[in-house]
């Protein structure tokens, strides 16, 4: 958003509320989610522990924001070598569609 609008006040000081998406409903950030269409897509509002023991893949649109801690992801396209990506608080990870990835938070 910073690159798109090039205005920090707009990005960080904007008080607009997306009430069509979230209107302070109880339990919205409860960690539950739902599978969409196939095993490739999962929708959730909050994932309390990003550590996940198995490599997995899913469709486009997954955005993982690291709130605290440090760790790394392995990312790979099927049949290709793995790439290590380190993360820390404030990191944003958006895996390419249908690429395998695995989260580690030692």
N, CA, C and O atoms as a GROMACS GRO file, in nm:
protein
  424
    1UNK      N    1   0.082  -0.117   0.000
    1UNK     CA    2   0.000   0.000   0.000
    1UNK      C    3   0.087   0.125   0.000
    1UNK      O    4   0.054   0.226  -0.062
    2UNK      N    5   0.199   0.118   0.071
    2UNK     CA    6   0.289   0.233   0.073
    2UNK      C    7   0.338   0.263  -0.068
    2UNK      O    8   0.339   0.378  -0.111
    3UNK      N    9   0.380   0.160  -0.140
    3UNK     CA   10   0.426   0.180  -0.277
    3UNK      C   11   0.314   0.227  -0.369
    3UNK      O   12   0.338   0.305  -0.462
    4UNK      N   13   0.194   0.182  -0.344
    4UNK     CA   14   0.080   0.218  -0.429
    4UNK      C   15   0.042   0.365  -0.410
    4UNK      O   16   0.024   0.438  -0.508
    5UNK      N   17   0.029   0.409  -0.283
    5UNK     CA   18  -0.019   0.545  -0.257
    5UNK      C   19   0.092   0.646  -0.227
    5UNK      O   20   0.072   0.767  -0.239
    6UNK      N   21   0.210   0.595  -0.187
    6UNK     CA   22   0.324   0.681  -0.157
    6UNK      C   23   0.288   0.794  -0.060
    6UNK      O   24   0.326   0.909  -0.079
    7UNK      N   25   0.214   0.757   0.044
    7UNK     CA   26   0.173   0.855   0.143
    7UNK      C   27   0.153   0.784   0.276
    7UNK      O   28   0.053   0.715   0.296
    8UNK      N   29   0.250   0.801   0.369
    8UNK     CA   30   0.243   0.729   0.497
    8UNK      C   31   0.124   0.772   0.582
    8UNK      O   32   0.067   0.688   0.652
    9UNK      N   33   0.085   0.898   0.577
    9UNK     CA   34  -0.032   0.942   0.654
    9UNK      C   35  -0.158   0.870   0.608
    9UNK      O   36  -0.241   0.832   0.691
   10UNK      N   37  -0.173   0.852   0.478
   10UNK     CA   38  -0.290   0.781   0.427
   10UNK      C   39  -0.289   0.636   0.472
   10UNK      O   40  -0.392   0.583   0.515
   11UNK      N   41  -0.174   0.570   0.463
   11UNK     CA   42  -0.166   0.427   0.496
   11UNK      C   43  -0.180   0.404   0.647
   11UNK      O   44  -0.257   0.318   0.688
   12UNK      N   45  -0.108   0.481   0.729
   12UNK     CA   46  -0.108   0.455   0.873
   12UNK      C   47  -0.203   0.544   0.953
   12UNK      O   48  -0.236   0.510   1.066
   13UNK      N   49  -0.247   0.655   0.897
   13UNK     CA   50  -0.332   0.747   0.971
   13UNK      C   51  -0.476   0.750   0.924
   13UNK      O   52  -0.554   0.833   0.970
   14UNK      N   53  -0.511   0.660   0.836
   14UNK     CA   54  -0.646   0.657   0.782
   14UNK      C   55  -0.737   0.585   0.881
   14UNK      O   56  -0.709   0.471   0.919
   15UNK      N   57  -0.846   0.649   0.923
   15UNK     CA   58  -0.935   0.587   1.020
   15UNK      C   59  -1.055   0.517   0.957
   15UNK      O   60  -1.151   0.483   1.027
   16UNK      N   61  -1.051   0.496   0.825
   16UNK     CA   62  -1.161   0.427   0.758
   16UNK      C   63  -1.174   0.286   0.813
   16UNK      O   64  -1.073   0.218   0.834
   17UNK      N   65  -1.295   0.242   0.837
   17UNK     CA   66  -1.322   0.109   0.888
   17UNK      C   67  -1.399   0.029   0.783
   17UNK      O   68  -1.502   0.075   0.734
   18UNK      N   69  -1.350  -0.088   0.750
   18UNK     CA   70  -1.416  -0.175   0.653
   18UNK      C   71  -1.526  -0.255   0.724
   18UNK      O   72  -1.512  -0.375   0.746
   19UNK      N   73  -1.634  -0.189   0.759
   19UNK     CA   74  -1.742  -0.256   0.833
   19UNK      C   75  -1.813  -0.363   0.750
   19UNK      O   76  -1.882  -0.449   0.806
   20UNK      N   77  -1.797  -0.359   0.618
   20UNK     CA   78  -1.854  -0.465   0.535
   20UNK      C   79  -1.775  -0.595   0.548
   20UNK      O   80  -1.823  -0.701   0.511
   21UNK      N   81  -1.652  -0.585   0.602
   21UNK     CA   82  -1.566  -0.703   0.619
   21UNK      C   83  -1.555  -0.745   0.766
   21UNK      O   84  -1.549  -0.864   0.797
   22UNK      N   85  -1.552  -0.646   0.855
   22UNK     CA   86  -1.540  -0.673   0.998
   22UNK      C   87  -1.612  -0.563   1.074
   22UNK      O   88  -1.580  -0.445   1.058
   23UNK      N   89  -1.707  -0.602   1.156
   23UNK     CA   90  -1.783  -0.504   1.232
   23UNK      C   91  -1.782  -0.540   1.380
   23UNK      O   92  -1.884  -0.533   1.449
   24UNK      N   93  -1.662  -0.578   1.428
   24UNK     CA   94  -1.640  -0.610   1.569
   24UNK      C   95  -1.725  -0.727   1.618
   24UNK      O   96  -1.766  -0.729   1.734
   25UNK      N   97  -1.752  -0.825   1.531
   25UNK     CA   98  -1.829  -0.943   1.572
   25UNK      C   99  -1.750  -1.024   1.674
   25UNK      O  100  -1.628  -1.039   1.661
   26UNK      N  101  -1.817  -1.075   1.775
   26UNK     CA  102  -1.753  -1.164   1.872
   26UNK      C  103  -1.702  -1.289   1.801
   26UNK      O  104  -1.770  -1.344   1.715
   27UNK      N  105  -1.583  -1.332   1.838
   27UNK     CA  106  -1.528  -1.455   1.783
   27UNK      C  107  -1.467  -1.443   1.645
   27UNK      O  108  -1.425  -1.544   1.588
   28UNK      N  109  -1.460  -1.322   1.588
   28UNK     CA  110  -1.407  -1.307   1.452
   28UNK      C  111  -1.262  -1.355   1.444
   28UNK      O  112  -1.223  -1.420   1.346
   29UNK      N  113  -1.184  -1.324   1.545
   29UNK     CA  114  -1.043  -1.366   1.548
   29UNK      C  115  -1.026  -1.486   1.640
   29UNK      O  116  -0.942  -1.484   1.730
   30UNK      N  117  -1.103  -1.589   1.618
   30UNK     CA  118  -1.101  -1.705   1.707
   30UNK      C  119  -1.005  -1.815   1.663
   30UNK      O  120  -0.988  -1.913   1.734
   31UNK      N  121  -0.942  -1.801   1.547
   31UNK     CA  122  -0.850  -1.904   1.500
   31UNK      C  123  -0.916  -2.012   1.417
   31UNK      O  124  -0.846  -2.094   1.359
   32UNK      N  125  -1.047  -2.013   1.409
   32UNK     CA  126  -1.115  -2.110   1.324
   32UNK      C  127  -1.108  -2.064   1.179
   32UNK      O  128  -1.085  -1.946   1.152
   33UNK      N  129  -1.127  -2.153   1.090
   33UNK     CA  130  -1.126  -2.118   0.949
   33UNK      C  131  -1.219  -2.212   0.874
   33UNK      O  132  -1.291  -2.292   0.934
   34UNK      N  133  -1.215  -2.202   0.742
   34UNK     CA  134  -1.297  -2.293   0.664
   34UNK      C  135  -1.227  -2.324   0.533
   34UNK      O  136  -1.156  -2.240   0.476
   35UNK      N  137  -1.247  -2.445   0.487
   35UNK     CA  138  -1.192  -2.488   0.359
   35UNK      C  139  -1.280  -2.435   0.247
   35UNK      O  140  -1.403  -2.438   0.257
   36UNK      N  141  -1.217  -2.388   0.141
   36UNK     CA  142  -1.291  -2.335   0.027
   36UNK      C  143  -1.267  -2.426  -0.092
   36UNK      O  144  -1.152  -2.444  -0.133
   37UNK      N  145  -1.370  -2.482  -0.148
   37UNK     CA  146  -1.370  -2.562  -0.271
   37UNK      C  147  -1.287  -2.689  -0.261
   37UNK      O  148  -1.344  -2.798  -0.262
   38UNK      N  149  -1.157  -2.680  -0.251
   38UNK     CA  150  -1.071  -2.798  -0.250
   38UNK      C  151  -0.977  -2.792  -0.132
   38UNK      O  152  -0.985  -2.700  -0.050
   39UNK      N  153  -0.889  -2.887  -0.123
   39UNK     CA  154  -0.789  -2.888  -0.016
   39UNK      C  155  -0.682  -2.783  -0.039
   39UNK      O  156  -0.589  -2.772   0.041
   40UNK      N  157  -0.691  -2.706  -0.145
   40UNK     CA  158  -0.587  -2.610  -0.177
   40UNK      C  159  -0.609  -2.472  -0.116
   40UNK      O  160  -0.516  -2.392  -0.114
   41UNK      N  161  -0.728  -2.442  -0.068
   41UNK     CA  162  -0.755  -2.308  -0.018
   41UNK      C  163  -0.821  -2.313   0.119
   41UNK      O  164  -0.916  -2.388   0.140
   42UNK      N  165  -0.769  -2.234   0.211
   42UNK     CA  166  -0.822  -2.225   0.346
   42UNK      C  167  -0.838  -2.078   0.379
   42UNK      O  168  -0.747  -1.999   0.356
   43UNK      N  169  -0.953  -2.041   0.434
   43UNK     CA  170  -0.978  -1.902   0.471
   43UNK      C  171  -0.985  -1.894   0.623
   43UNK      O  172  -1.058  -1.969   0.688
   44UNK      N  173  -0.908  -1.800   0.680
   44UNK     CA  174  -0.908  -1.781   0.824
   44UNK      C  175  -0.880  -1.634   0.854
   44UNK      O  176  -0.815  -1.566   0.776
   45UNK      N  177  -0.929  -1.588   0.967
   45UNK     CA  178  -0.906  -1.450   1.008
   45UNK      C  179  -0.787  -1.436   1.101
   45UNK      O  180  -0.730  -1.328   1.113
   46UNK      N  181  -0.750  -1.544   1.167
   46UNK     CA  182  -0.640  -1.539   1.262
   46UNK      C  183  -0.587  -1.679   1.280
   46UNK      O  184  -0.664  -1.773   1.301
   47UNK      N  185  -0.456  -1.694   1.272
   47UNK     CA  186  -0.390  -1.822   1.297
   47UNK      C  187  -0.299  -1.799   1.417
   47UNK      O  188  -0.196  -1.734   1.403
   48UNK      N  189  -0.335  -1.852   1.535
   48UNK     CA  190  -0.262  -1.818   1.657
   48UNK      C  191  -0.118  -1.867   1.660
   48UNK      O  192  -0.036  -1.807   1.730
   49UNK      N  193  -0.084  -1.972   1.589
   49UNK     CA  194   0.052  -2.025   1.590
   49UNK      C  195   0.089  -2.060   1.447
   49UNK      O  196   0.038  -2.158   1.392
   50UNK      N  197   0.176  -1.981   1.387
   50UNK     CA  198   0.210  -2.000   1.246
   50UNK      C  199   0.294  -2.126   1.222
   50UNK      O  200   0.308  -2.171   1.109
   51UNK      N  201   0.350  -2.183   1.331
   51UNK     CA  202   0.429  -2.306   1.315
   51UNK      C  203   0.340  -2.414   1.255
   51UNK      O  204   0.229  -2.437   1.303
   52UNK      N  205   0.388  -2.478   1.154
   52UNK     CA  206   0.311  -2.584   1.087
   52UNK      C  207   0.411  -2.691   1.045
   52UNK      O  208   0.505  -2.660   0.972
   53UNK      N  209   0.394  -2.815   1.089
   53UNK     CA  210   0.499  -2.915   1.071
   53UNK      C  211   0.517  -2.970   0.930
   53UNK      O  212   0.624  -3.022   0.899
   54UNK      N  213   0.416  -2.960   0.844
   54UNK     CA  214   0.428  -3.023   0.713
   54UNK      C  215   0.431  -2.919   0.603
   54UNK      O  216   0.372  -2.812   0.614
   55UNK      N  217   0.502  -2.953   0.494
   55UNK     CA  218   0.497  -2.870   0.376
   55UNK      C  219   0.358  -2.880   0.316
   55UNK      O  220   0.296  -2.986   0.317
   56UNK      N  221   0.308  -2.770   0.263
   56UNK     CA  222   0.175  -2.769   0.205
   56UNK      C  223   0.170  -2.664   0.095
   56UNK      O  224   0.263  -2.585   0.080
   57UNK      N  225   0.063  -2.663   0.020
   57UNK     CA  226   0.045  -2.563  -0.086
   57UNK      C  227  -0.104  -2.532  -0.097
   57UNK      O  228  -0.189  -2.610  -0.055
   58UNK      N  229  -0.132  -2.418  -0.155
   58UNK     CA  230  -0.272  -2.376  -0.172
   58UNK      C  231  -0.279  -2.274  -0.283
   58UNK      O  232  -0.177  -2.233  -0.340
   59UNK      N  233  -0.400  -2.233  -0.312
   59UNK     CA  234  -0.422  -2.135  -0.418
   59UNK      C  235  -0.372  -1.997  -0.382
   59UNK      O  236  -0.317  -1.978  -0.273
   60UNK      N  237  -0.388  -1.901  -0.472
   60UNK     CA  238  -0.337  -1.766  -0.450
   60UNK      C  239  -0.416  -1.690  -0.343
   60UNK      O  240  -0.528  -1.727  -0.308
   61UNK      N  241  -0.354  -1.585  -0.294
   61UNK     CA  242  -0.424  -1.495  -0.202
   61UNK      C  243  -0.389  -1.513  -0.056
   61UNK      O  244  -0.438  -1.437   0.027
   62UNK      N  245  -0.307  -1.611  -0.021
   62UNK     CA  246  -0.269  -1.629   0.120
   62UNK      C  247  -0.163  -1.526   0.156
   62UNK      O  248  -0.060  -1.515   0.090
   63UNK      N  249  -0.188  -1.452   0.262
   63UNK     CA  250  -0.093  -1.354   0.312
   63UNK      C  251  -0.064  -1.389   0.458
   63UNK      O  252  -0.156  -1.397   0.539
   64UNK      N  253   0.060  -1.408   0.490
   64UNK     CA  254   0.099  -1.443   0.626
   64UNK      C  255   0.178  -1.326   0.683
   64UNK      O  256   0.283  -1.289   0.630
   65UNK      N  257   0.127  -1.266   0.790
   65UNK     CA  258   0.193  -1.154   0.856
   65UNK      C  259   0.250  -1.206   0.987
   65UNK      O  260   0.177  -1.262   1.068
   66UNK      N  261   0.379  -1.186   1.008
   66UNK     CA  262   0.446  -1.232   1.130
   66UNK      C  263   0.435  -1.122   1.235
   66UNK      O  264   0.487  -1.012   1.215
   67UNK      N  265   0.368  -1.151   1.345
   67UNK     CA  266   0.348  -1.051   1.451
   67UNK      C  267   0.461  -1.051   1.553
   67UNK      O  268   0.496  -0.945   1.606
   68UNK      N  269   0.517  -1.167   1.581
   68UNK     CA  270   0.626  -1.174   1.678
   68UNK      C  271   0.709  -1.298   1.651
   68UNK      O  272   0.667  -1.388   1.578
   69UNK      N  273   0.826  -1.302   1.710
   69UNK     CA  274   0.914  -1.417   1.695
   69UNK      C  275   0.997  -1.412   1.568
   69UNK      O  276   0.987  -1.318   1.489
   70UNK      N  277   1.076  -1.513   1.551
   70UNK     CA  278   1.162  -1.526   1.434
   70UNK      C  279   1.156  -1.669   1.385
   70UNK      O  280   1.120  -1.759   1.460
   71UNK      N  281   1.190  -1.688   1.261
   71UNK     CA  282   1.192  -1.821   1.204
   71UNK      C  283   1.218  -1.814   1.056
   71UNK      O  284   1.282  -1.720   1.007
   72UNK      N  285   1.170  -1.914   0.983
   72UNK     CA  286   1.194  -1.917   0.840
   72UNK      C  287   1.090  -2.003   0.771
   72UNK      O  288   1.021  -2.084   0.834
   73UNK      N  289   1.080  -1.984   0.643
   73UNK     CA  290   0.997  -2.066   0.556
   73UNK      C  291   1.088  -2.139   0.460
   73UNK      O  292   1.193  -2.086   0.422
   74UNK      N  293   1.049  -2.258   0.420
   74UNK     CA  294   1.104  -2.319   0.300
   74UNK      C  295   0.997  -2.302   0.194
   74UNK      O  296   0.879  -2.321   0.221
   75UNK      N  297   1.038  -2.267   0.074
   75UNK     CA  298   0.948  -2.242  -0.037
   75UNK      C  299   1.003  -2.316  -0.158
   75UNK      O  300   1.123  -2.306  -0.187
   76UNK      N  301   0.918  -2.389  -0.229
   76UNK     CA  302   0.966  -2.458  -0.348
   76UNK      C  303   0.853  -2.492  -0.443
   76UNK      O  304   0.739  -2.518  -0.403
   77UNK      N  305   0.886  -2.491  -0.568
   77UNK     CA  306   0.796  -2.536  -0.673
   77UNK      C  307   0.817  -2.686  -0.687
   77UNK      O  308   0.930  -2.734  -0.676
   78UNK      N  309   0.712  -2.760  -0.711
   78UNK     CA  310   0.723  -2.905  -0.717
   78UNK      C  311   0.836  -2.947  -0.812
   78UNK      O  312   0.842  -2.901  -0.926
   79UNK      N  313   0.924  -3.035  -0.762
   79UNK     CA  314   1.035  -3.085  -0.841
   79UNK      C  315   1.156  -2.992  -0.847
   79UNK      O  316   1.253  -3.023  -0.917
   80UNK      N  317   1.152  -2.879  -0.776
   80UNK     CA  318   1.263  -2.782  -0.777
   80UNK      C  319   1.327  -2.775  -0.639
   80UNK      O  320   1.267  -2.821  -0.542
   81UNK      N  321   1.448  -2.720  -0.628
   81UNK     CA  322   1.514  -2.707  -0.496
   81UNK      C  323   1.437  -2.613  -0.403
   81UNK      O  324   1.364  -2.524  -0.448
   82UNK      N  325   1.454  -2.635  -0.273
   82UNK     CA  326   1.391  -2.550  -0.173
   82UNK      C  327   1.470  -2.420  -0.154
   82UNK      O  328   1.592  -2.417  -0.166
   83UNK      N  329   1.396  -2.314  -0.125
   83UNK     CA  330   1.454  -2.183  -0.099
   83UNK      C  331   1.420  -2.150   0.047
   83UNK      O  332   1.306  -2.166   0.089
   84UNK      N  333   1.519  -2.104   0.123
   84UNK     CA  334   1.494  -2.064   0.262
   84UNK      C  335   1.469  -1.914   0.267
   84UNK      O  336   1.543  -1.835   0.207
   85UNK      N  337   1.363  -1.874   0.338
   85UNK     CA  338   1.330  -1.733   0.354
   85UNK      C  339   1.315  -1.707   0.504
   85UNK      O  340   1.224  -1.759   0.568
   86UNK      N  341   1.406  -1.625   0.560
   86UNK     CA  342   1.400  -1.592   0.702
   86UNK      C  343   1.293  -1.487   0.727
   86UNK      O  344   1.267  -1.404   0.641
   87UNK      N  345   1.231  -1.490   0.846
   87UNK     CA  346   1.132  -1.390   0.881
   87UNK      C  347   1.151  -1.344   1.025
   87UNK      O  348   1.214  -1.411   1.106
   88UNK      N  349   1.094  -1.226   1.053
   88UNK     CA  350   1.099  -1.163   1.185
   88UNK      C  351   0.970  -1.082   1.202
   88UNK      O  352   0.893  -1.073   1.107
   89UNK      N  353   0.946  -1.022   1.318
   89UNK     CA  354   0.823  -0.943   1.335
   89UNK      C  355   0.809  -0.837   1.226
   89UNK      O  356   0.903  -0.764   1.195
   90UNK      N  357   0.689  -0.830   1.170
   90UNK     CA  358   0.662  -0.734   1.063
   90UNK      C  359   0.679  -0.791   0.924
   90UNK      O  360   0.646  -0.725   0.826
   91UNK      N  361   0.732  -0.914   0.913
   91UNK     CA  362   0.750  -0.975   0.781
   91UNK      C  363   0.614  -1.012   0.722
   91UNK      O  364   0.521  -1.048   0.794
   92UNK      N  365   0.604  -1.003   0.591
   92UNK     CA  366   0.486  -1.044   0.517
   92UNK      C  367   0.529  -1.150   0.416
   92UNK      O  368   0.621  -1.126   0.338
   93UNK      N  369   0.464  -1.264   0.417
   93UNK     CA  370   0.498  -1.374   0.328
   93UNK      C  371   0.377  -1.406   0.242
   93UNK      O  372   0.269  -1.435   0.295
   94UNK      N  373   0.393  -1.400   0.111
   94UNK     CA  374   0.286  -1.432   0.017
   94UNK      C  375   0.339  -1.539  -0.078
   94UNK      O  376   0.404  -1.507  -0.178
   95UNK      N  377   0.311  -1.666  -0.050
   95UNK     CA  378   0.365  -1.772  -0.136
   95UNK      C  379   0.298  -1.771  -0.273
   95UNK      O  380   0.178  -1.743  -0.284
   96UNK      N  381   0.376  -1.800  -0.377
   96UNK     CA  382   0.314  -1.812  -0.510
   96UNK      C  383   0.211  -1.924  -0.512
   96UNK      O  384   0.223  -2.021  -0.439
   97UNK      N  385   0.111  -1.910  -0.595
   97UNK     CA  386   0.003  -2.009  -0.604
   97UNK      C  387   0.058  -2.148  -0.634
   97UNK      O  388   0.140  -2.166  -0.725
   98UNK      N  389   0.014  -2.243  -0.556
   98UNK     CA  390   0.043  -2.386  -0.571
   98UNK      C  391   0.192  -2.418  -0.548
   98UNK      O  392   0.236  -2.527  -0.584
   99UNK      N  393   0.268  -2.329  -0.491
   99UNK     CA  394   0.406  -2.361  -0.451
   99UNK      C  395   0.401  -2.420  -0.310
   99UNK      O  396   0.324  -2.373  -0.226
  100UNK      N  397   0.482  -2.521  -0.286
  100UNK     CA  398   0.491  -2.577  -0.152
  100UNK      C  399   0.564  -2.479  -0.062
  100UNK      O  400   0.654  -2.407  -0.106
  101UNK      N  401   0.526  -2.478   0.064
  101UNK     CA  402   0.599  -2.400   0.165
  101UNK      C  403   0.578  -2.465   0.302
  101UNK      O  404   0.481  -2.538   0.325
  102UNK      N  405   0.671  -2.437   0.389
  102UNK     CA  406   0.670  -2.497   0.521
  102UNK      C  407   0.720  -2.391   0.619
  102UNK      O  408   0.817  -2.322   0.591
  103UNK      N  409   0.654  -2.378   0.734
  103UNK     CA  410   0.686  -2.275   0.833
  103UNK      C  411   0.765  -2.335   0.947
  103UNK      O  412   0.733  -2.443   0.996
  104UNK      N  413   0.868  -2.264   0.990
  104UNK     CA  414   0.948  -2.309   1.105
  104UNK      C  415   0.968  -2.192   1.199
  104UNK      O  416   1.013  -2.085   1.158
  105UNK      N  417   0.936  -2.212   1.325
  105UNK     CA  418   0.954  -2.107   1.423
  105UNK      C  419   1.026  -2.170   1.542
  105UNK      O  420   0.964  -2.207   1.642
  106UNK      N  421   1.158  -2.182   1.528
  106UNK     CA  422   1.237  -2.246   1.634
  106UNK      C  423   1.244  -2.158   1.752
  106UNK      O  424   1.306  -2.194   1.853
   0.00000   0.00000   0.00000
